[in-house]
Amino acid sequence: MNEERRDQLRGLLERVEAVKCELETIRDEEEEYRDNIPENMQEGERYEKANEAVDNMEEAIQALETFADNIQAAIE
């Protein structure tokens, strides 16, 4: 692979890392929201939706990490 394509991949990798960081921040905020739902409401729909959103964001973060690892491997 030539250096120009490596540079393009490095730029893409930076954007992926930025998206991952932003997603982690949103996930953390949603976790805090979920954790602050009163105990007597933790069986309710709000808690379940928040919990599902956190789980989905965790999966997305893991997918982005795999994506970034694959880009890094292509650069090397």
Secondary structure, DSSP 8 states (H G I E B T S, - for coil): --HHHHHHHHHHHHHHHHHHHHHHHHHHHHHHHHHTS-GGGTTSHHHHHHHHHHHHHHHHHHHHHHHHHHHHHHH-
